[in-house]
Amino acid sequence: MKALLGPALLLGLALGPAVRADTDPLTIAEVAADWQLAHPAAKYTALEWENAAFYAGLEAVAEHSRSLRFHEALVRVGEANGWQLGPRVYHADDQAVGQTYADLYRQSRDPRMIAPMKARFDHVLVAPPGDDLRFDPAVNPRFLDTWSWCDALFMAPPAFAKLTQATGDTKYLQYAVKRWWVTSAFLYDPTEHLYFRDSSYFARRERNGRKIFWSRGNGWVMAGLVRMLQVLPVDHPDRPRFLQQFREMAYRIAAVQSPDGFWRSSLLDPYSYPMQETSGTGFHTYALAWGLNNGVLDRATYYPVVKRAWRALLTCVRDDGELTHVQPVGATPVAFDPHSTEPFGVGAFLLAGTEVAQVRLTFATP
């Protein structure tokens, strides 16, 4: 039995309701990471986006943890899979795992870690997929080769950007920047300051008549913005544009937070989907906490938002570290089993926890 328990649990840490709010967020993130490592989702391969998002969160925990076990787990994933990306050459989902490879490479400088990724991305740059983002195979047979759905902005652009970080070659970052704005011009609503999931949602409406803006979909974008801003040089000509979009979205996201701290699955029709939802909430918390930690967002406005969100997330962490209330794989607001957990939801929670831990260090809890 002990082999299934994370090291933090073996040390006797209890994550009961009475202690969670006062427990270091990084410690809680470590327990959640240990739970996911001990309970891998067998329905996904190691290189699919569902796990790649978990690896992104696990890498953040590894960066801040005193333990090497999280870093070692990530290296084992890469070694077991020959440092390959997913099988589809252009599909953003199959490029997402490259983010972790690039981060690991920068620590060890082992060229094997990025060689397949570099070869794949070099091919994409030589033969790019085009700019048709219509999400309809009848009129656009290559619609999955372009970043035609908003989730793709978390999956692919940071992987290209991080390869520039790893190699020093700016062509990968420039490709990511250019393609980001192609997708933004198509899917970003300049009035609502939110992203449609894809073009099939342009004309659709919620039961209350509002446009459909999916919480996790916009969470993917917010997290993608953070990961691009982490890589973009301070003097990059597009950095102000990324910052502007980040602040616009942050303001809108904060405005639609529910009083209990969660973001409902539908951002503009929360009453039709009243369930607590942790994957979108996790990504929003991560992004807003990062904004606080890096002086991008105003403390007075956003600290209370982050505090409410983190406390909400903690109510969905079981004593053994399992994260619940994760909307399963999908593309739109839906009802779902509140006991549902998914590795990408855990990844969002880990990213949130590592950033909230830094907020706690920077700003004393009121």
N, C-alpha and C positions, 0 to 999 in steps of 0.2 A: 504493500500500500504506500509506503513512504516514497517509492520511486515516482509516484504520480504527483507528489506534492512539491510545490515550488520551494526553494531554499528559504524564502521569507516566511513561509508557513511553518517550515521545520524549526525555525527559530522561535516560534510561538506567537507570531504577530496575529492579532485578532482584528478583523475588519468589521466588527459589529457596528450597528447604527450609532451607538453612543460615542464612538471614537473616530469615525471616518472624517468628520469635518475638521478635526484637529490633527489628523495624521498627515505627514508630509506627502504631498501629491506624487512625488517621485517614488516613494515607497509603495504607494497604492498602485502606481503604474507597473512597478516591478512584479507585484503579486498578480496583476492581470496578465502581464506578459508570460509569467510562469504558467498560469492556467492555460493559456492558448498554446504554448509550446507542448504542454502535457496532453492537450486534447486537439491535435491537428484535425482540420476538416478534410476528411478523406475524399469528399466529393470534388475537391479541386486539386489540380496538379500543382506542384511547387512553383511553377512559373506563371500561373494565371494571375490576373489582376487582383483577385480576391486575397491571395496571399501576398502579392507585391505590396499592397497597401498596408498589410500587417508588418511586413519587413521594414517599411518606411518608419512606422512607429517604433518597432523594435530597435532600429538603428538609433533613433533619438534617445531611447532609454539607455542603450549601450554607451552612448556618448557621455551621459551624465552619471551612470552607475559606477559604484566602486567595484562591482563584480565584473569579471570577464565573461560570464556565462552567456550573456546576450550577444556579445560580439562573436563568440565562438559558435553559437547557434547559426548565425548568419553566414559565417565562413563555411560551415558544414553544408548549408543549402547550396552555396555557389559551387563548392567542390563536387557535391553529388550530382550536379546538373551541368558540369563542364563549363560553367559561367556563360551558358547560352541564354538567349532571350526566348520568348515564346515563338511558336512556329510561323505565325503570319508576319510577313516582312513589314508591311505598312501599318498594321493595326496598332493603334495606340495602346490598347490593353496589353499587348504582348511586348511592349517596350518598357512598361512601368518598372519591371524588376531591375532594369538597368540603373535606376537611381541608386539602389543599394550597392550594386557592383561598383559604381563610380566612387561612392563614399568609402567603401572598403579599400579600393585601390589607392585612394589618397592617403590612407593610413599605412599601407604596407608596400606600395609601389611594385606589386607583383603584376607584370604585364598580362598574365593569363586572365586576370580578372576583368579586363575590359577589351581584350582582343576580339572576341565575337561581336560584342556590342559595337565597337569601332567599325568593323567590317560591314555590319548591317547598316549603320547610320551613314557610312560613306556611300553605300549603294543608294540609299534613299535620297541623299543630296544630289547624286548624279542623275537620278531618274525620279524626280518628285512626282507625287500623285495627282497634281492639279488642284484647282480651287473650287470645284463644284461640291458644295456641302449639302445639297438637297438630300434629305434622309428618306430616300425612296428608290429601291433597286430598279423599279420600272423605268425611271428616267435617268438614274445615275448609278450604273452598275458598280462603280467603285466607291460608293458612299461610305463604306467602312474603312477605306484606305485613307480618307481625309479625316481631320479632326472635326467631324460633323455632329458630334454630340458633346454636351458641355463637360461630361465626366472626363473626356479625353484630355482636357486641359490640366488635370492632375497627373494623368498617366504618362503622357509623352513629353511635353515641353520641358519639365524639370530634368528628365533623363538626358535630353540633348544638351541642356544648359550645364548639367553636371559633368558631361563628357568634356566640355570646354574647360571646366574647372580642373579636370583630371589631366588633360593633355596640353592645355595652353593654347589650343587651336580654336580661334573665335568663330569658325564657320558653323559649328554646331549650335552655339548660342544664337547666332544671327538667324539661323533657320528657325529656331524655336520662337524667337521674337516675331519674325515675319508671319509665321503660321498662326501664332496666338492672335494677332490682330485681324487676320482673315476670318478666324472663327468668331472673334468678338464682334466684328462688323455684321456678321450674319445672325448670331444668337443672343447678343446682349441687347436688352430693352433699355434704351437711353432715358426713358421716362421713369420706369420702375426701378432702374439700377439693379436688375436681376437678369439671370440667364434663363432662356427657355432651354429645356432639355435637348431638343432637336427641332427641326423644322416642322415635324408632324404635330407639334403643339401650338403653332402660331395662332391658329383659329379656334382652338379648343378652349372651353371655359369651365370653371368649377361650378358647383351647384349654386353658389351665391353670385354668379355672373362674373367673377374676377378671373384674370388670366391664371393659367396653371404654372406656378413656379415651385418646383420640387425642392424640398429642403436639402436632401443629400446632394442633389445635382449642383445646387449653388454652393454647398459645402465643399464639393470637389473643386470648384473654381476658386473659392476663397483660399483653400489650402494650396492650390496650384499657384495662385498669386504670391503667397508667402514664399514658396519654394523657388519661384523665379526671382523674387526680390532678394532672397538670400544669396543668389549667385550673381545678379547683375551688378557690375561695377558702379561705384557711386557717380562716376562721370559718364555712364552710358547714356546716349541721347534719348533712349526710350524709358529710362528709369522714372522720370517724372510722370509719364503717361501710365505706367504700371501703378505708381503710387496713387495717382488720381482715381483710377478704377478701384483700387483696394479701398480707399477711403469712402468712395461713393457706395460701394457695396456694404462696407462695414456699417455705415450710417443706416442704410436700409435694413440690414439684417438685425441690428440692434433694435430698430423700431418695431419689428414684428416678433420679438421674443415674447413668449407667453409669460404671464406673471409667475408661474412656478419655475421658470428658468429654462424650460425646454423650448426648442423650436419644433412645431408640429410638422408632419410630413408635407402638408401643403402650407406654404408660407402665407398665402393670402386668403385661405379658407380653413383656418384651424378647427372650426367647429364641426366641419364635415369629417375631420380626421383627428379626433381628440386624444388618441393614444400617445403616450410618451414615446419618443423616438431618439435613440442615442447616437446613431451614426452621423446624421446631419448635425445634431447638437454637438457632437465631439469635434467635427471639423470646424464649425463656427467658433467654438471655444478656443481651439488651437489658433485659429487665425487672429481672433481679437486679442488673445493673450500675447501672441507674438507682436502685434501692433503696439501693445502697451510696453513690452520689454524693449522695443527698439525705437521708442519715441515717435512712432508714426501716428498713434492715436492718443487722444486726450484722456488723461487719467480720470478726471472727474466724471466724464461721460461714460467711459467704457469699463472702468474697474467694477462698478456695481453689476454690469451685465455679465462680466466674466465670473464674478463671485457667485451670482445666482445660477449660472450655467453649470459651474463645477459642482456646486452642491446638488443640483438636480441630477447630474451624471452619477454622483456617488450613491444615490438611492437605487440605482440599477446595477450596482456591483454587489454580487453575492459574497458571503464571508470567505468563500474559497477562491475568489478572484474572477469568477465568471461574470462577463458583462451581458446583460439581458436587454430586451426592448430594441434590438437591432432590426430594422426593416430588411428583409431578405433582398437578394438580387432583384432589380427591377428598373423602372424608368420613370415612375410617376407615383404620386401619393396613393397609398392603398392601406387597408386594414391588414393586420398581421398578428401572429401569435406573440404575446408579450414576453414569452420565455425565449424567443428566438435570439440566437447569437450567431455572429459571422466574423471571420478573421478581419475583414476590412473595417468592421465596426470597432473591433479591438484596436486596430491600427490607429483609427481616429482618436480613440480614447488615450492611447499611449502618447500620441503627438500632443494632445491637449494637456495631459498630466505633466509632461516635461516642461511645457511652456508655463503652465500655471505654477509649477514649483518655482520658476524664476520670478514670476509675479510676486509670490509669497516672500521671496528673498528681498525683493526690491521695495515692495509696499507692505507695511504692516497691516494686518487685517483690522478694519475698523471694528 
